[in-house]
Amino acid sequence: LVNTWNWGASGLAYLYHYLEKATKPRCGNHGGQNCMFQAWIYEHFKRFGEGGAGEKYSHRDPICAKYLPLKGYKYLDEHRTTLDRMEVDEVTFISYEDHLHIHPFEDISWYIGWIMCGSAMISPYFPECVLRQFGHVQSIPRHPDESAKAGLNRFTIGEAFANYLVENYVTDEMRGPRAQNGFETVPGYIAWFYRVSHP
């Protein structure tokens, strides 16, 4: 039965679980699907991904196989400085478009709510927060409590995931217009982002 399991959602739940733990004070590192996380960084931030692609990579391979493991910056301050100096044109907002003819976009990616890996690692999944990654103008997402209701057990989470088209779904209307440039946002989004985030 192992090939019938939802490995995408499980891998993301596992990664999100450890990323959340890594935000705690005095945490020096994190576990999880680091190759997936690194590939995401390399695909989206050109300064980090340049020169890391392997010669044997083809579009039929997973994107994680595209990059060779490289020794990066030794100190965190160097990463922060690189990120602070980055210009908008150095960010690839829609990084998988040239891969869609091999792995077409699946509608389940618009599921919103809880994903899990077993019963111990349960994390929220919010595609509304990354509409630019899906080629849409970024809008202000709903409050997480509205998108991923608290108090669900693993059975109700599994049921919601299986029946995602019923209500746990980012509808066409919620997605908004397609973006002309990857960095487009609705008016007021940046002010909202600075209010709720820690830039």
C-alpha positions in Angstrom: 0.0 0.0 0.0 3.0 2.3 0.3 2.6 3.6 -3.2 -1.0 4.8 -2.4 0.1 7.1 0.4 0.2 10.8 -0.1 3.9 11.4 0.1 3.7 15.1 -1.0 1.5 16.1 1.9 3.4 13.9 4.3 6.7 15.4 3.3 5.4 18.9 3.6 3.9 18.2 7.1 7.2 16.8 8.2 9.1 19.7 6.9 6.7 22.3 8.3 6.8 20.6 11.7 10.6 20.9 11.9 10.7 24.5 10.5 8.2 25.5 13.2 10.5 23.9 15.8 13.5 25.7 14.3 11.9 29.1 15.1 12.1 28.5 18.8 14.7 30.4 20.8 18.1 28.6 21.3 17.4 26.2 18.4 20.6 25.7 16.4 19.3 23.6 13.5 16.3 21.7 12.2 15.4 18.3 10.8 12.8 17.4 8.1 13.0 17.3 4.3 16.0 19.5 3.9 16.7 18.6 0.3 13.2 19.8 -0.6 13.6 23.0 1.4 17.0 23.7 -0.2 15.7 23.1 -3.7 12.9 25.5 -3.0 15.4 28.2 -1.9 17.6 27.6 -4.9 14.7 27.8 -7.3 13.3 31.0 -5.8 16.5 32.9 -4.9 18.9 33.1 -7.8 21.9 34.3 -5.7 21.8 31.0 -3.7 21.1 28.7 -6.6 23.6 29.9 -9.2 26.2 27.4 -10.2 24.7 24.6 -8.2 22.9 22.6 -11.0 24.3 19.2 -11.9 25.2 18.4 -15.5 23.2 15.1 -15.6 19.9 16.7 -14.6 16.9 16.4 -17.0 13.4 17.8 -16.7 12.1 14.2 -16.0 14.0 14.2 -12.7 12.5 15.7 -9.5 13.6 19.3 -9.1 15.5 18.3 -5.9 17.9 16.4 -8.2 18.8 19.5 -10.1 21.2 20.9 -7.6 24.5 19.6 -6.3 25.1 19.9 -2.6 27.3 22.9 -2.1 29.0 24.3 0.9 27.2 27.6 1.6 27.8 30.5 3.8 29.3 29.6 7.2 27.7 32.3 9.2 24.0 33.3 9.4 24.8 37.0 9.0 26.2 36.3 5.5 22.8 34.8 4.5 20.9 37.8 6.0 23.1 40.3 4.2 22.6 38.4 0.9 18.8 38.4 1.4 18.8 42.1 2.4 20.7 43.1 -0.7 18.4 41.1 -3.0 16.5 43.0 -5.7 13.0 42.0 -6.9 14.3 40.8 -10.2 16.5 38.3 -8.4 13.5 36.5 -6.9 11.8 33.8 -9.1 8.2 33.9 -7.9 6.8 31.3 -10.3 9.7 28.8 -10.5 8.0 25.6 -11.8 6.4 26.8 -15.0 9.0 25.2 -17.3 8.4 21.9 -15.5 4.6 21.7 -16.0 4.8 19.8 -19.2 6.5 16.9 -17.3 4.5 17.2 -14.0 1.3 19.1 -14.6 -0.2 21.2 -11.8 -2.6 19.2 -9.7 -5.8 20.7 -8.4 -5.2 19.2 -4.9 -2.5 22.0 -4.5 -5.5 24.3 -3.9 -6.5 22.3 -0.8 -6.3 24.5 2.3 -6.3 23.2 5.9 -4.4 20.6 7.8 -1.9 18.1 6.4 -0.3 15.3 8.4 2.5 12.8 8.4 1.2 10.0 10.6 -0.7 11.2 13.6 2.1 13.0 15.4 3.1 15.6 12.8 0.1 17.8 11.8 0.7 21.2 10.2 -1.5 23.8 8.5 -1.2 24.3 4.7 -2.1 27.8 3.4 -1.8 28.2 -0.4 -3.6 31.5 0.1 -0.4 32.9 1.6 1.7 32.1 -1.5 -0.6 33.0 -4.4 2.4 34.5 -6.3 4.0 31.1 -6.3 0.9 29.9 -8.2 1.0 32.8 -10.7 -1.7 35.0 -9.1 -1.6 38.5 -7.6 -1.0 38.1 -3.9 -4.0 39.1 -1.8 -4.4 39.4 2.0 -5.2 35.8 3.2 -7.9 34.9 5.6 -7.0 34.4 9.2 -5.4 31.0 9.9 -8.1 30.1 12.3 -10.6 30.5 9.5 -8.6 28.5 7.0 -7.5 25.6 9.3 -10.1 25.2 12.0 -8.7 24.1 15.4 -9.8 20.9 17.2 -9.8 18.5 14.3 -8.6 15.0 14.9 -6.7 12.9 12.3 -9.9 11.3 11.1 -11.6 14.6 10.4 -8.4 16.0 8.9 -8.2 12.9 6.5 -11.9 13.4 5.6 -11.4 17.1 4.9 -8.4 16.3 2.7 -10.3 13.6 0.8 -13.3 15.9 0.2 -11.3 19.1 -0.3 -13.5 20.3 -3.2 -16.4 20.6 -0.8 -15.1 23.5 1.4 -11.4 23.2 2.0 -10.4 24.7 -1.3 -9.0 28.0 -2.6 -11.7 28.9 -5.2 -11.2 30.7 -8.5 -12.6 33.9 -6.9 -10.2 33.7 -3.9 -7.3 33.2 -6.2 -7.9 36.5 -7.9 -6.4 37.7 -11.1 -3.3 36.2 -12.8 -0.1 38.1 -12.2 1.6 39.9 -15.1 4.8 40.2 -13.0 5.6 37.7 -10.2 5.7 40.4 -7.5 2.3 41.9 -7.8 0.1 42.4 -4.7 -3.3 43.9 -4.0 -3.3 47.4 -2.5 -2.7 47.2 1.3 -0.9 43.9 1.2 2.6 45.2 2.0 1.3 47.2 5.0 -0.6 44.1 6.2 2.5 42.0 5.8 4.7 44.3 7.8 2.0 44.4 10.5 1.8 40.6 10.9 5.4 39.5 10.0 8.9 40.2 11.3 10.7 41.6 8.3 
